[in-house]
């Protein structure tokens, strides 16, 4: 059982769940505290402060990434595959290896120029 999930990340969304202070009780308690759990036959029940409820009746917590995070990860994976493919081709072809070396040198030179102009 998840006690509670929160996030301060702009890239994660948390919905659902039931926060509380869960603890499992060995048999039916006369005065349970909110968040208490116990087994009632085949069911797991939680005390919500007023009544016992089956845990399955509570929607589970859901954690998802927002579309910006999903797009960023998808883009990064695509770039990783592209770079690996280019390195494989460069290992087999001198012309591609030469072009890749020139590209990497130009990228480094661009970083230097950008740093100096800041």
NORCOR-V932096 format. One record per residue. N is the residue number from 0. RES is the residue in one letter. SS is DSSP state (helix for helix, strand for strand, loop for the rest). BURIAL is I if it has 9 or more other C-alpha atoms within 8 Angstrom, else O. D_FIRST is the distance of its C-alpha to the first C-alpha in Angstrom with 1 decimal. Layout:
[[N:RES:SS:BURIAL:D_FIRST] [N:RES:SS:BURIAL:D_FIRST]]
This chain:
[[0:X:loop:O:0.0] [1:X:loop:O:3.8] [2:X:loop:I:6.3] [3:X:loop:O:9.0] [4:X:loop:O:11.1] [5:X:loop:O:14.9] [6:X:loop:O:17.8] [7:X:loop:O:21.5] [8:X:loop:O:22.4] [9:X:loop:O:24.8] [10:X:loop:O:23.7] [11:X:strand:I:20.0] [12:X:strand:I:18.7] [13:X:strand:I:15.2] [14:X:strand:O:14.8] [15:X:loop:O:12.5] [16:X:loop:I:9.0] [17:X:loop:I:9.0] [18:X:loop:O:9.4] [19:X:loop:O:10.1] [20:X:loop:O:10.3] [21:X:loop:I:7.9] [22:X:strand:O:9.9] [23:X:strand:O:10.8] [24:X:strand:I:14.3] [25:X:loop:O:16.7] [26:X:loop:O:18.7] [27:X:loop:O:19.2] [28:X:loop:O:19.7] [29:X:loop:O:22.7] [30:X:loop:O:21.4] [31:X:loop:O:17.6] [32:X:loop:O:16.3] [33:X:loop:I:14.3] [34:X:loop:I:10.5] [35:X:strand:I:11.4] [36:X:strand:I:9.8] [37:X:strand:I:12.3] [38:X:strand:I:13.6] [39:X:strand:O:16.4] [40:X:loop:O:18.3] [41:X:loop:O:16.4] [42:X:strand:O:13.9] [43:X:strand:I:10.6] [44:X:strand:I:11.2] [45:X:strand:I:10.2] [46:X:strand:I:13.3] [47:X:loop:I:14.0] [48:X:loop:O:17.1] [49:X:loop:O:19.4] [50:X:loop:O:18.1] [51:X:strand:O:15.6] [52:X:strand:I:13.9] [53:X:strand:I:12.5] [54:X:helix:I:8.9] [55:X:helix:O:10.9] [56:X:helix:O:13.1] [57:X:loop:O:10.9] [58:X:loop:O:11.6] [59:X:loop:O:9.0] [60:X:loop:I:9.6] [61:X:strand:I:12.7] [62:X:strand:O:14.5] [63:X:strand:O:18.1] [64:X:strand:I:21.3] [65:X:loop:I:24.2] [66:X:helix:O:27.4] [67:X:helix:O:29.2] [68:X:helix:I:26.7] [69:X:helix:I:26.8] [70:X:helix:O:30.6] [71:X:helix:O:30.9] [72:X:helix:O:29.0] [73:X:helix:O:31.0] [74:X:helix:O:34.2] [75:X:helix:O:33.5] [76:X:helix:O:32.9] [77:X:helix:O:36.1] [78:X:helix:O:38.1] [79:X:helix:O:36.9] [80:X:helix:O:38.0] [81:X:helix:O:41.3] [82:X:helix:O:42.1] [83:X:helix:O:41.4] [84:X:helix:O:43.7] [85:X:helix:O:46.4] [86:X:helix:I:46.4] [87:X:helix:O:46.7] [88:X:helix:I:49.7] [89:X:helix:I:51.2] [90:X:helix:O:51.2] [91:X:helix:O:53.3] [92:X:loop:O:55.5] [93:X:helix:O:57.7] [94:X:helix:O:58.1] [95:X:helix:I:54.4] [96:X:helix:I:53.9] [97:X:helix:I:56.7] [98:X:helix:O:55.2] [99:X:helix:I:51.8] [100:X:helix:O:53.4] [101:X:helix:O:55.3] [102:X:helix:O:52.2] [103:X:helix:O:50.3] [104:X:helix:O:53.3] [105:X:helix:O:53.5] [106:X:helix:O:49.8] [107:X:helix:O:50.4] [108:X:helix:O:53.5] [109:X:helix:O:51.7] [110:X:helix:O:49.2] [111:X:helix:O:52.1] [112:X:helix:O:53.8] [113:X:helix:O:50.7] [114:X:helix:O:50.2] [115:X:helix:O:53.8] [116:X:helix:O:53.9] [117:X:loop:O:51.1]]
